[in-house]
C-alpha cells in the first residue's frame, strides 16, 4: 500500500509524468493550473 501522498507538479513537468504517477497508484496528483496557481512568479 502506498502512502497518502499528494503531488503538486510545476508547470515544467509534463502531463505524461502526472499520468505515470497516477498509474502506479498516486491518485492525488495536481498541476498548477488545476489548483488556480497559474501566472505566479
mmCIF file of the N, C-alpha and C atoms, coordinates in Angstrom:
data_MODEL
# 
_entry.id   MODEL 
# 
loop_
_atom_site.group_PDB 
_atom_site.id 
_atom_site.type_symbol 
_atom_site.label_atom_id 
_atom_site.label_alt_id 
_atom_site.label_comp_id 
_atom_site.label_asym_id 
_atom_site.label_entity_id 
_atom_site.label_seq_id 
_atom_site.pdbx_PDB_ins_code 
_atom_site.Cartn_x 
_atom_site.Cartn_y 
_atom_site.Cartn_z 
_atom_site.occupancy 
_atom_site.B_iso_or_equiv 
_atom_site.pdbx_formal_charge 
_atom_site.auth_seq_id 
_atom_site.auth_comp_id 
_atom_site.auth_asym_id 
_atom_site.auth_atom_id 
_atom_site.pdbx_PDB_model_num 
ATOM 1   N N  . UNK A 1 1  ? 0.844  -1.185 0.000   1.00 0.00 ? 1  UNK A N  1 
ATOM 2   C CA . UNK A 1 1  ? 0.000  0.000  0.000   1.00 0.00 ? 1  UNK A CA 1 
ATOM 3   C C  . UNK A 1 1  ? 0.889  1.248  0.000   1.00 0.00 ? 1  UNK A C  1 
ATOM 4   N N  . UNK A 1 2  ? 0.568  2.180  -0.881  1.00 0.00 ? 2  UNK A N  1 
ATOM 5   C CA . UNK A 1 2  ? 1.335  3.411  -0.979  1.00 0.00 ? 2  UNK A CA 1 
ATOM 6   C C  . UNK A 1 2  ? 0.869  4.419  0.065   1.00 0.00 ? 2  UNK A C  1 
ATOM 7   N N  . UNK A 1 3  ? 1.786  5.287  0.507   1.00 0.00 ? 3  UNK A N  1 
ATOM 8   C CA . UNK A 1 3  ? 1.369  6.322  1.464   1.00 0.00 ? 3  UNK A CA 1 
ATOM 9   C C  . UNK A 1 3  ? 0.376  7.299  0.840   1.00 0.00 ? 3  UNK A C  1 
ATOM 10  N N  . UNK A 1 4  ? -0.314 8.044  1.669   1.00 0.00 ? 4  UNK A N  1 
ATOM 11  C CA . UNK A 1 4  ? -1.314 9.012  1.209   1.00 0.00 ? 4  UNK A CA 1 
ATOM 12  C C  . UNK A 1 4  ? -0.625 10.324 0.820   1.00 0.00 ? 4  UNK A C  1 
ATOM 13  N N  . UNK A 1 5  ? 0.204  10.276 -0.205  1.00 0.00 ? 5  UNK A N  1 
ATOM 14  C CA . UNK A 1 5  ? 0.946  11.454 -0.648  1.00 0.00 ? 5  UNK A CA 1 
ATOM 15  C C  . UNK A 1 5  ? 0.143  12.241 -1.647  1.00 0.00 ? 5  UNK A C  1 
ATOM 16  N N  . UNK A 1 6  ? 0.448  13.519 -1.720  1.00 0.00 ? 6  UNK A N  1 
ATOM 17  C CA . UNK A 1 6  ? -0.132 14.406 -2.733  1.00 0.00 ? 6  UNK A CA 1 
ATOM 18  C C  . UNK A 1 6  ? 1.017  15.080 -3.452  1.00 0.00 ? 6  UNK A C  1 
ATOM 19  N N  . UNK A 1 7  ? 0.862  15.233 -4.738  1.00 0.00 ? 7  UNK A N  1 
ATOM 20  C CA . UNK A 1 7  ? 1.886  15.867 -5.550  1.00 0.00 ? 7  UNK A CA 1 
ATOM 21  C C  . UNK A 1 7  ? 1.314  17.108 -6.212  1.00 0.00 ? 7  UNK A C  1 
ATOM 22  N N  . UNK A 1 8  ? 2.069  18.205 -6.184  1.00 0.00 ? 8  UNK A N  1 
ATOM 23  C CA . UNK A 1 8  ? 1.741  19.406 -6.932  1.00 0.00 ? 8  UNK A CA 1 
ATOM 24  C C  . UNK A 1 8  ? 2.875  19.605 -7.921  1.00 0.00 ? 8  UNK A C  1 
ATOM 25  N N  . UNK A 1 9  ? 2.568  19.417 -9.192  1.00 0.00 ? 9  UNK A N  1 
ATOM 26  C CA . UNK A 1 9  ? 3.591  19.451 -10.225 1.00 0.00 ? 9  UNK A CA 1 
ATOM 27  C C  . UNK A 1 9  ? 3.774  20.857 -10.771 1.00 0.00 ? 9  UNK A C  1 
ATOM 28  N N  . UNK A 1 10 ? 5.012  21.241 -10.918 1.00 0.00 ? 10 UNK A N  1 
ATOM 29  C CA . UNK A 1 10 ? 5.364  22.528 -11.505 1.00 0.00 ? 10 UNK A CA 1 
ATOM 30  C C  . UNK A 1 10 ? 4.973  22.549 -12.973 1.00 0.00 ? 10 UNK A C  1 
ATOM 31  N N  . UNK A 1 11 ? 4.858  23.710 -13.538 1.00 0.00 ? 11 UNK A N  1 
ATOM 32  C CA . UNK A 1 11 ? 4.433  23.809 -14.934 1.00 0.00 ? 11 UNK A CA 1 
ATOM 33  C C  . UNK A 1 11 ? 5.447  23.200 -15.902 1.00 0.00 ? 11 UNK A C  1 
ATOM 34  N N  . UNK A 1 12 ? 6.674  22.986 -15.472 1.00 0.00 ? 12 UNK A N  1 
ATOM 35  C CA . UNK A 1 12 ? 7.684  22.363 -16.315 1.00 0.00 ? 12 UNK A CA 1 
ATOM 36  C C  . UNK A 1 12 ? 7.563  20.846 -16.394 1.00 0.00 ? 12 UNK A C  1 
ATOM 37  N N  . UNK A 1 13 ? 6.729  20.259 -15.555 1.00 0.00 ? 13 UNK A N  1 
ATOM 38  C CA . UNK A 1 13 ? 6.537  18.810 -15.546 1.00 0.00 ? 13 UNK A CA 1 
ATOM 39  C C  . UNK A 1 13 ? 5.400  18.476 -16.500 1.00 0.00 ? 13 UNK A C  1 
ATOM 40  N N  . UNK A 1 14 ? 5.673  17.563 -17.413 1.00 0.00 ? 14 UNK A N  1 
ATOM 41  C CA . UNK A 1 14 ? 4.668  17.297 -18.454 1.00 0.00 ? 14 UNK A CA 1 
ATOM 42  C C  . UNK A 1 14 ? 3.546  16.372 -17.978 1.00 0.00 ? 14 UNK A C  1 
ATOM 43  N N  . UNK A 1 15 ? 2.510  16.304 -18.799 1.00 0.00 ? 15 UNK A N  1 
ATOM 44  C CA . UNK A 1 15 ? 1.310  15.532 -18.494 1.00 0.00 ? 15 UNK A CA 1 
ATOM 45  C C  . UNK A 1 15 ? 1.609  14.042 -18.357 1.00 0.00 ? 15 UNK A C  1 
ATOM 46  N N  . UNK A 1 16 ? 2.593  13.541 -19.094 1.00 0.00 ? 16 UNK A N  1 
ATOM 47  C CA . UNK A 1 16 ? 2.931  12.112 -19.008 1.00 0.00 ? 16 UNK A CA 1 
ATOM 48  C C  . UNK A 1 16 ? 3.436  11.726 -17.620 1.00 0.00 ? 16 UNK A C  1 
ATOM 49  N N  . UNK A 1 17 ? 4.155  12.623 -16.977 1.00 0.00 ? 17 UNK A N  1 
ATOM 50  C CA . UNK A 1 17 ? 4.633  12.358 -15.621 1.00 0.00 ? 17 UNK A CA 1 
ATOM 51  C C  . UNK A 1 17 ? 3.466  12.251 -14.654 1.00 0.00 ? 17 UNK A C  1 
ATOM 52  N N  . UNK A 1 18 ? 2.492  13.141 -14.811 1.00 0.00 ? 18 UNK A N  1 
ATOM 53  C CA . UNK A 1 18 ? 1.293  13.084 -13.975 1.00 0.00 ? 18 UNK A CA 1 
ATOM 54  C C  . UNK A 1 18 ? 0.578  11.745 -14.163 1.00 0.00 ? 18 UNK A C  1 
ATOM 55  N N  . UNK A 1 19 ? 0.381  11.345 -15.411 1.00 0.00 ? 19 UNK A N  1 
ATOM 56  C CA . UNK A 1 19 ? -0.293 10.076 -15.696 1.00 0.00 ? 19 UNK A CA 1 
ATOM 57  C C  . UNK A 1 19 ? 0.492  8.887  -15.149 1.00 0.00 ? 19 UNK A C  1 
ATOM 58  N N  . UNK A 1 20 ? 1.810  8.935  -15.247 1.00 0.00 ? 20 UNK A N  1 
ATOM 59  C CA . UNK A 1 20 ? 2.643  7.835  -14.736 1.00 0.00 ? 20 UNK A CA 1 
ATOM 60  C C  . UNK A 1 20 ? 2.486  7.697  -13.227 1.00 0.00 ? 20 UNK A C  1 
ATOM 61  N N  . UNK A 1 21 ? 2.471  8.808  -12.509 1.00 0.00 ? 21 UNK A N  1 
ATOM 62  C CA . UNK A 1 21 ? 2.264  8.759  -11.055 1.00 0.00 ? 21 UNK A CA 1 
ATOM 63  C C  . UNK A 1 21 ? 0.885  8.203  -10.713 1.00 0.00 ? 21 UNK A C  1 
ATOM 64  N N  . UNK A 1 22 ? -0.125 8.615  -11.462 1.00 0.00 ? 22 UNK A N  1 
ATOM 65  C CA . UNK A 1 22 ? -1.471 8.098  -11.222 1.00 0.00 ? 22 UNK A CA 1 
ATOM 66  C C  . UNK A 1 22 ? -1.555 6.608  -11.540 1.00 0.00 ? 22 UNK A C  1 
ATOM 67  N N  . UNK A 1 23 ? -0.878 6.171  -12.573 1.00 0.00 ? 23 UNK A N  1 
ATOM 68  C CA . UNK A 1 23 ? -0.930 4.763  -12.975 1.00 0.00 ? 23 UNK A CA 1 
ATOM 69  C C  . UNK A 1 23 ? -0.276 3.827  -11.971 1.00 0.00 ? 23 UNK A C  1 
ATOM 70  N N  . UNK A 1 24 ? 0.697  4.319  -11.202 1.00 0.00 ? 24 UNK A N  1 
ATOM 71  C CA . UNK A 1 24 ? 1.327  3.457  -10.200 1.00 0.00 ? 24 UNK A CA 1 
ATOM 72  C C  . UNK A 1 24 ? 0.658  3.557  -8.840  1.00 0.00 ? 24 UNK A C  1 
ATOM 73  N N  . UNK A 1 25 ? -0.430 4.364  -8.750  1.00 0.00 ? 25 UNK A N  1 
ATOM 74  C CA . UNK A 1 25 ? -1.216 4.345  -7.533  1.00 0.00 ? 25 UNK A CA 1 
ATOM 75  C C  . UNK A 1 25 ? -1.266 5.624  -6.720  1.00 0.00 ? 25 UNK A C  1 
ATOM 76  N N  . UNK A 1 26 ? -0.785 6.730  -7.262  1.00 0.00 ? 26 UNK A N  1 
ATOM 77  C CA . UNK A 1 26 ? -0.884 8.008  -6.564  1.00 0.00 ? 26 UNK A CA 1 
ATOM 78  C C  . UNK A 1 26 ? -2.015 8.820  -7.195  1.00 0.00 ? 26 UNK A C  1 
ATOM 79  N N  . UNK A 1 27 ? -3.228 8.757  -6.652  1.00 0.00 ? 27 UNK A N  1 
ATOM 80  C CA . UNK A 1 27 ? -4.362 9.427  -7.284  1.00 0.00 ? 27 UNK A CA 1 
ATOM 81  C C  . UNK A 1 27 ? -4.368 10.941 -7.093  1.00 0.00 ? 27 UNK A C  1 
ATOM 82  N N  . UNK A 1 28 ? -3.668 11.439 -6.104  1.00 0.00 ? 28 UNK A N  1 
ATOM 83  C CA . UNK A 1 28 ? -3.699 12.875 -5.797  1.00 0.00 ? 28 UNK A CA 1 
ATOM 84  C C  . UNK A 1 28 ? -2.495 13.578 -6.420  1.00 0.00 ? 28 UNK A C  1 
ATOM 85  N N  . UNK A 1 29 ? -2.558 13.761 -7.719  1.00 0.00 ? 29 UNK A N  1 
ATOM 86  C CA . UNK A 1 29 ? -1.505 14.448 -8.465  1.00 0.00 ? 29 UNK A CA 1 
ATOM 87  C C  . UNK A 1 29 ? -2.156 15.631 -9.172  1.00 0.00 ? 29 UNK A C  1 
ATOM 88  N N  . UNK A 1 30 ? -1.668 16.823 -8.883  1.00 0.00 ? 30 UNK A N  1 
ATOM 89  C CA . UNK A 1 30 ? -2.266 18.033 -9.427  1.00 0.00 ? 30 UNK A CA 1 
ATOM 90  C C  . UNK A 1 30 ? -1.214 18.853 -10.158 1.00 0.00 ? 30 UNK A C  1 
ATOM 91  N N  . UNK A 1 31 ? -1.660 19.600 -11.141 1.00 0.00 ? 31 UNK A N  1 
ATOM 92  C CA . UNK A 1 31 ? -0.806 20.567 -11.823 1.00 0.00 ? 31 UNK A CA 1 
ATOM 93  C C  . UNK A 1 31 ? -1.237 21.961 -11.373 1.00 0.00 ? 31 UNK A C  1 
ATOM 94  N N  . UNK A 1 32 ? -0.343 22.926 -11.519 1.00 0.00 ? 32 UNK A N  1 
ATOM 95  C CA . UNK A 1 32 ? -0.623 24.274 -11.027 1.00 0.00 ? 32 UNK A CA 1 
ATOM 96  C C  . UNK A 1 32 ? -1.944 24.836 -11.536 1.00 0.00 ? 32 UNK A C  1 
ATOM 97  N N  . UNK A 1 33 ? -2.235 24.632 -12.807 1.00 0.00 ? 33 UNK A N  1 
ATOM 98  C CA . UNK A 1 33 ? -3.475 25.175 -13.380 1.00 0.00 ? 33 UNK A CA 1 
ATOM 99  C C  . UNK A 1 33 ? -4.716 24.570 -12.729 1.00 0.00 ? 33 UNK A C  1 
ATOM 100 N N  . UNK A 1 34 ? -4.628 23.341 -12.268 1.00 0.00 ? 34 UNK A N  1 
ATOM 101 C CA . UNK A 1 34 ? -5.778 22.681 -11.657 1.00 0.00 ? 34 UNK A CA 1 
ATOM 102 C C  . UNK A 1 34 ? -6.128 23.254 -10.278 1.00 0.00 ? 34 UNK A C  1 
ATOM 103 N N  . UNK A 1 35 ? -5.172 23.900 -9.656  1.00 0.00 ? 35 UNK A N  1 
ATOM 104 C CA . UNK A 1 35 ? -5.424 24.475 -8.336  1.00 0.00 ? 35 UNK A CA 1 
ATOM 105 C C  . UNK A 1 35 ? -5.335 26.006 -8.373  1.00 0.00 ? 35 UNK A C  1 
ATOM 106 N N  . UNK A 1 36 ? -5.518 26.575 -9.544  1.00 0.00 ? 36 UNK A N  1 
ATOM 107 C CA . UNK A 1 36 ? -5.570 28.034 -9.763  1.00 0.00 ? 36 UNK A CA 1 
ATOM 108 C C  . UNK A 1 36 ? -4.308 28.762 -9.323  1.00 0.00 ? 36 UNK A C  1 
ATOM 109 N N  . UNK A 1 37 ? -3.157 28.172 -9.624  1.00 0.00 ? 37 UNK A N  1 
ATOM 110 C CA . UNK A 1 37 ? -1.890 28.818 -9.281  1.00 0.00 ? 37 UNK A CA 1 
ATOM 111 C C  . UNK A 1 37 ? -1.086 29.201 -10.516 1.00 0.00 ? 37 UNK A C  1 
ATOM 112 N N  . UNK A 1 38 ? -1.735 29.433 -11.635 1.00 0.00 ? 38 UNK A N  1 
ATOM 113 C CA . UNK A 1 38 ? -1.010 29.830 -12.832 1.00 0.00 ? 38 UNK A CA 1 
ATOM 114 C C  . UNK A 1 38 ? -0.674 31.313 -12.757 1.00 0.00 ? 38 UNK A C  1 
ATOM 115 N N  . UNK A 1 39 ? 0.398  31.673 -13.418 1.00 0.00 ? 39 UNK A N  1 
ATOM 116 C CA . UNK A 1 39 ? 0.792  33.074 -13.505 1.00 0.00 ? 39 UNK A CA 1 
ATOM 117 C C  . UNK A 1 39 ? 1.554  33.595 -12.302 1.00 0.00 ? 39 UNK A C  1 
ATOM 118 N N  . UNK A 1 40 ? 1.872  32.741 -11.360 1.00 0.00 ? 40 UNK A N  1 
ATOM 119 C CA . UNK A 1 40 ? 2.652  33.181 -10.194 1.00 0.00 ? 40 UNK A CA 1 
ATOM 120 C C  . UNK A 1 40 ? 4.125  33.136 -10.526 1.00 0.00 ? 40 UNK A C  1 
ATOM 121 N N  . UNK A 1 41 ? 4.874  34.058 -9.978  1.00 0.00 ? 41 UNK A N  1 
ATOM 122 C CA . UNK A 1 41 ? 6.326  34.081 -10.207 1.00 0.00 ? 41 UNK A CA 1 
ATOM 123 C C  . UNK A 1 41 ? 7.026  33.236 -9.176  1.00 0.00 ? 41 UNK A C  1 
# 
